[in-house]
């Protein structure tokens, strides 16, 4: 992995239809590539509205296969065109009755590397996800990409430290956390949890949130997407809380080893003492 990776993320407003939403993200990706980015990630179910504000069977129409659905095929073509790694979160239809909140990871040459399925599925006001999604069943994969070892953890997952640690143990250097979270519920946690996870596990995190309001509910998505380093410090400024934004930052990968040597959290773990953590 290069010592410095130029990485990008997009926080976007909903356009009203899938075609224009995907096209908009393609343009953001092309701009990121023009500015030297080698990896880019998009927000949770990026090609649709956040329909989980309501429970309506009509919204199963947003689901598609991964990797053989139209959006992931377009993202593979986009990766080949731009030479970037792409993290593309979509509503996955595996078979009738089997639906997941998923992110496809595509290498810089357009190779489909695999997918992460969201483990922790909320059922709260404005977040009716259990109506649509089964819990993830593919573990916490870390993908060997053209820019290094990349993992994914999706939205509500971020409240659970176990997955962050699994990704670190598997060698992740950069974890994308695509999200859809609104002001009134947990905005005070947004700038706490991912920096804390970056410190505890010694890697970079790209925290992505939607921005604006959509037609299926009252959620006010507040953006403020960011990259955070293994010291828990923001890399550059946090994005706007009200405007769409393409964020590009340089990530010093050598900092990971430096921090892990200094704080030695992995050395001092006690997995022999943690058995009770996994008891129901």
SVG drawing of the C-alpha trace seen along z (x, -y; Angstrom):
<svg xmlns="http://www.w3.org/2000/svg" viewBox="-47 -24 53 42">
<polyline fill="none" stroke="black" stroke-width="0.4" points="0.0,0.0 1.3,-3.5 2.3,-5.5 -0.3,-8.1 -3.7,-7.3 -5.9,-10.0 -9.4,-8.9 -12.9,-10.3 -16.4,-10.1 -19.7,-11.6 -22.6,-12.9 -25.5,-13.5 -29.1,-14.8 -31.8,-12.6 -32.6,-13.5 -36.0,-11.8 -35.1,-8.7 -32.4,-6.1 -31.1,-6.9 -30.3,-10.5 -28.9,-9.5 -26.5,-7.0 -25.5,-9.5 -24.8,-12.1 -22.5,-9.8 -20.7,-8.8 -20.0,-12.5 -18.7,-12.9 -16.4,-9.9 -15.1,-11.3 -14.3,-14.6 -12.6,-12.7 -10.5,-10.8 -9.5,-14.1 -8.4,-15.3 -6.2,-12.2 -8.4,-10.1 -7.8,-6.3 -10.8,-5.2 -14.3,-6.5 -17.3,-5.5 -21.0,-6.4 -23.7,-6.7 -26.0,-4.0 -28.4,-2.7 -26.9,-5.4 -29.0,-4.8 -32.3,-5.2 -34.0,-7.4 -33.8,-6.3 -37.1,-4.5 -36.8,-2.9 -38.5,-5.9 -41.7,-4.0 -42.9,-0.4 -44.4,0.0 -44.0,3.1 -43.7,0.7 -40.1,0.0 -38.9,3.5 -38.7,2.2 -35.4,0.5 -33.8,4.0 -31.5,5.6 -29.0,8.5 -25.3,8.0 -23.1,8.2 -25.3,8.8 -27.8,6.0 -27.7,2.8 -26.1,0.5 -23.2,2.7 -22.6,3.4 -22.4,-0.4 -20.1,-0.8 -17.8,1.8 -17.6,0.0 -17.0,-3.3 -14.1,-1.7 -12.5,-0.6 -13.1,-4.1 -11.6,-6.0 -9.1,-3.6 -10.6,-3.9 -11.7,-1.5 -15.4,-2.0 -17.5,-1.1 -21.2,-1.1 -23.9,-0.5 -27.3,0.8 -30.5,2.6 -29.6,6.3 -32.1,8.9 -30.6,12.3 -33.8,14.2 -37.5,13.6 -37.8,12.9 -34.0,12.6 -33.0,8.9 -30.0,7.2 -28.5,3.8 -25.3,4.3 -22.2,2.7 -20.3,4.0 -16.5,3.4 -15.1,3.1 -11.4,2.9 -9.7,0.2 -9.8,2.5 -13.5,3.1 -13.1,6.5 -16.0,7.3 -14.2,8.2 -17.2,9.1 -19.8,7.5 -20.5,6.7 -24.0,7.1 -25.1,4.9 -25.2,6.9 -27.2,4.7 -30.7,3.8 -32.6,1.0 -36.3,0.8 -36.9,-2.7 -39.0,-5.7 -37.6,-6.9 -35.5,-3.7 -37.9,-0.8 -35.2,1.4 -36.3,4.8 -39.3,4.5 -36.9,4.7 -33.6,6.3 -32.3,9.6 -29.3,9.3 -25.9,9.7 -24.5,13.2 -21.1,12.8 -19.0,11.8 -16.7,8.8 -14.6,9.2 -11.6,7.1 -10.9,6.7 -7.4,6.5 -7.7,3.6 -5.4,1.6 -5.0,-0.9 -4.7,1.6 -7.0,3.4 -10.5,1.9 -13.5,2.9 -17.1,1.7 -19.4,1.2 -22.9,-0.3 -24.7,-3.0 -26.3,-1.5 -23.4,1.0 -21.2,-1.8 -22.9,-1.7 -21.5,1.9 -17.7,2.1 -17.4,5.8 -17.5,5.4 -15.0,2.5 -12.6,4.8 -13.2,7.7 -12.2,5.5 -9.0,4.4 -8.1,8.0 -8.5,8.9 -6.0,6.1 -8.2,3.2 -6.4,0.0 -9.4,-2.0 -13.1,-1.3 -15.9,-3.0 -19.0,-3.6 -21.9,-4.6 -24.8,-6.0 -28.2,-7.7 -28.7,-9.4 -30.7,-12.5 -30.4,-15.3 -32.8,-14.5 -31.8,-11.0 -28.0,-10.6 -26.2,-13.6 -24.2,-14.1 -22.7,-10.6 -21.7,-11.2 -18.4,-12.9 -17.7,-10.6 -18.2,-7.0 -16.1,-6.8 -13.1,-8.7 -13.2,-6.4 -13.4,-3.3 -10.5,-4.6 -8.4,-5.0 -9.4,-1.7 -8.6,0.2 -5.8,-1.8 -7.1,-2.5 -8.7,-5.2 -12.5,-5.6 -14.5,-7.3 -17.8,-8.3 -20.5,-9.2 -23.9,-10.6 -26.8,-11.7 -27.8,-15.3 -31.2,-17.0 -34.8,-15.8 -36.6,-13.3 -40.2,-12.5 -40.7,-9.4 -40.4,-10.9 -39.3,-13.7 -35.6,-12.7 -33.3,-15.6 -30.0,-14.1 -27.2,-16.3 -24.2,-15.4 -21.0,-16.4 -19.2,-13.5 -15.5,-13.1 -12.3,-11.1 -10.7,-10.3 -7.2,-9.0 -5.9,-6.3 -5.3,-9.1 -9.0,-10.0 -8.3,-13.3 -10.3,-14.6 -8.3,-14.6 -9.1,-18.1 -12.5,-19.7 -15.8,-18.0 -18.2,-18.4 -21.3,-20.7 -24.3,-19.9 -26.7,-21.1 -25.1,-20.8 -24.0,-18.0 -20.3,-17.6 -17.4,-15.6 -14.7,-15.1 -11.2,-14.2 -8.4,-13.7 -4.8,-12.4 -4.4,-9.5 -0.9,-8.8 -0.9,-5.0 2.4,-4.9 0.5,-6.5 -1.3,-3.2 1.9,-1.4 3.2,-4.3 0.0,-4.5 -0.2,-0.8 3.4,-0.7 2.9,-3.7 -0.4,-2.7 0.0,1.1 -3.7,1.9 -3.5,5.0 -0.5,6.3 -2.4,5.8 -5.7,7.3 -7.0,10.2 -9.1,12.4 -8.6,15.2 -10.7,13.1 -13.5,12.1 -15.6,15.2 -18.5,13.7 -18.9,11.0 -20.4,13.5 -22.8,15.2 -26.5,14.4"/>
</svg>
